[in-house]
Amino acid sequence: MALKDYIYNKPVIETDRLVIRPMNVTDIPALKKWMPDRSIYTYWGKGPGKAEKDPELLFERKERPAKSFHLGIAEKETDEVIGDLWVYPKRRGPRPNNGSGVGECAGSCLSLS
């Protein structure tokens, strides 16, 4: 499947301990535990933005079709979101350095073609 196949139907990936899945409003309490923590943004070259400081903002807008999407990483046993990742379409050509010593997807970034 290509990334375009997931624009409306986001993937769910399961391992023995984790589930990578779309997030929803019931995840807000878990997100508030770690998203505002400045220390997790050390290598991103920026601090937490508005949505990271207040995860409720992630769910205020109605979801619309997009070529990239945001997924939560949840512990399978508790279903508590303990991390997140963004999925972007694969870019062609060189990836610019964002000043942090790594390419533009510093942090949690997965690229699918």
C-alpha positions in Angstrom: 0.0 0.0 0.0 1.1 3.6 -0.6 0.9 6.4 1.8 -2.1 7.8 0.0 -4.1 4.7 1.0 -3.8 5.8 4.6 -5.2 9.4 4.2 -8.6 8.3 5.5 -7.8 5.0 7.1 -4.8 5.5 9.5 -2.8 2.4 10.2 -2.6 0.5 13.5 0.6 -1.4 14.0 1.0 -3.8 16.9 4.1 -5.4 18.5 4.4 -7.5 21.6 4.4 -4.5 23.9 3.3 -1.5 21.9 0.4 -0.3 19.6 1.0 2.5 17.1 -2.4 4.0 16.5 -4.3 7.2 15.8 -4.8 9.2 19.0 -8.1 10.5 20.3 -9.5 12.8 23.0 -9.3 10.0 25.6 -5.5 10.2 25.3 -5.3 13.8 26.5 -4.5 12.9 30.2 -1.6 10.6 29.1 -0.3 13.3 26.6 -0.3 15.9 29.4 2.1 13.7 31.4 4.9 14.0 28.9 4.3 16.3 25.9 5.0 19.6 27.7 8.3 18.3 29.1 11.0 20.5 27.6 13.7 17.8 28.0 12.2 15.6 25.3 12.8 18.4 22.7 16.5 18.7 23.4 17.5 17.5 19.9 14.6 19.0 18.0 16.2 22.5 17.9 13.0 24.0 19.4 10.9 23.7 22.5 7.4 22.5 22.8 4.8 24.3 20.7 1.3 25.3 21.7 -0.2 21.9 21.1 2.6 20.2 23.0 2.0 22.5 26.0 -1.7 22.0 25.8 -2.5 18.6 24.1 -6.2 19.4 24.0 -5.5 21.7 21.0 -4.6 18.6 19.0 -8.2 17.6 18.9 -10.0 21.0 18.5 -9.9 21.0 14.7 -11.9 18.5 12.7 -9.6 16.0 11.1 -9.2 16.5 7.4 -7.5 14.5 4.7 -3.7 15.0 4.7 -0.7 13.3 3.2 1.0 13.3 6.6 -0.5 12.0 9.9 0.2 11.9 13.6 0.1 8.7 15.5 0.4 7.7 19.2 2.7 5.1 20.6 0.7 3.3 23.3 1.7 0.6 25.8 -0.4 -2.4 24.7 -1.1 -3.5 28.3 -2.6 -0.2 29.5 -3.3 1.6 26.1 -1.6 4.7 27.6 0.1 6.8 24.9 3.8 7.2 25.9 5.1 8.7 22.7 4.1 9.9 19.2 5.3 10.0 15.7 4.5 11.8 12.4 4.4 10.0 9.1 5.3 12.1 6.0 5.5 11.2 2.3 9.1 10.5 1.2 10.8 13.5 -0.2 13.0 13.4 -3.2 16.5 15.0 -3.2 18.7 16.0 -0.2 17.2 16.7 3.2 18.1 20.1 4.6 19.8 20.3 8.0 17.6 22.1 10.5 20.6 23.3 12.6 20.5 20.5 15.1 22.9 18.3 13.2 20.3 16.1 11.8 17.8 16.2 8.9 14.5 17.9 9.0 12.8 15.0 10.8 14.7 15.3 14.1 12.8 13.3 16.8 10.2 10.8 15.8 9.8 10.7 12.0 9.0 7.8 9.8 9.0 8.2 6.0 7.0 5.9 3.8 7.1 5.8 0.0 
